[in-house]
Amino acid sequence: MPKNEGLKSYHIGNKRDTISACRSWVNKLNKLNKLNKLNKLNKLNSLYLYSDE
């Protein structure tokens, strides 16, 4: 499989559409990562708070 095989399917519209689509995906991933980090911190905090019981 050539290197750019997977990217070609995203070039249906013009390149500007492709770039904006990539940016929106990056934004979604960043938001998910932030939420996951917050959830992990909350779990760690709750474990720490309730570890004395």
N, C-alpha and C positions, 0 to 999 in steps of 0.2 A: 504494500500500500504506500503510495507516494506521501510525502510529508504533508502537503496541503489538502489532501483528499477530504478531510473532515471540515475544513474551512470553506470549501467551495460551495457547499449547500447553503451557507449563510449569505452568499453574495447574490441572492435572487434579486433584491432591490439594488439601489445604488449604494456606494460605499458609505455615504453619510448615514443611511439607515443602519448599516451594519455596525458602524461605530457607536451610534446611539443605543442600539440594542445591546452591544457589549457593555456600554456604560451602565445601562439599567440593570443588567445582570450583576455587574460588579457591585453596584449599590445594594442590591438585594442580598448578595453574599456578605457584604460588610455588615449589614444590619443583622443578619442571622448570626454572624460571628460575635457581634457585640452582645446579642441576646444570650447566646450560649455562654459567653464569658461571665455575664451577670448571673445567670443561673448557677454556674459552677461556684461563683463567689458566694451566692446566697446559701448554697448547699454546704459549703465549707463553714460559713458563719454559723449556720444552724447546728452543724455537727459540733462545732467548738462550744457553742452556748449550752448545748444539752449534754455535753460529755461528762459533766459533774454528777449527773443523776445516777 
